[in-house]
């Protein structure tokens, strides 16, 4: 249930951010080049929405297996060795996430105490920058799930999508369809 909610939440946030950023940039470009006008706040909002998109997308990408895998060394080992190396990688990634979360907490606490707004938008800076905590919390959850699956499940390591293999399968399917026509 928790994972289903997390998946839906990530997907919804990513969709909203992608559509909103695209529309905002499109409208701003039309306003600037078509009417020689624009919004003063659009660049700052686009920058923050992109930051949110990237950090939420990193967690979603880990779930989907869309991150680039450097696994040629790891694949030299038998299943037990791959699991061990992937587990070590997960632990190191969790340590990194922990450091970022700790530093983010301190940073956001100070920004909250100072109470400043963004330069062009009347939004508290700590609210806009809270993606550091949110994004790395999502990433920590995804890495923890992966580590659990490596230790107690059947996962050998990070899930990766093999685009070359998928492309070859699509090409074979297309050639079979053409042969039947």
Protein Blocks (a to p, Z undefined) as FASTA:
>chain_A
ZZmmmmmmmmmmmmmmmmmmmmmmmmmmmmmmmnopacfklmmmmmmmmmmmmmmmmmmm
mmnopaccdfklmmmpcfklmmmmmmmmmmmmmmmmmmmmmmmmmmmmmmmmnopacfkb
ccdfklmmmmmmmmmmmmmmmmmmmmmmmmmmmbfbdcdddfklmmmmmmmmmmmmmmmZ
Z
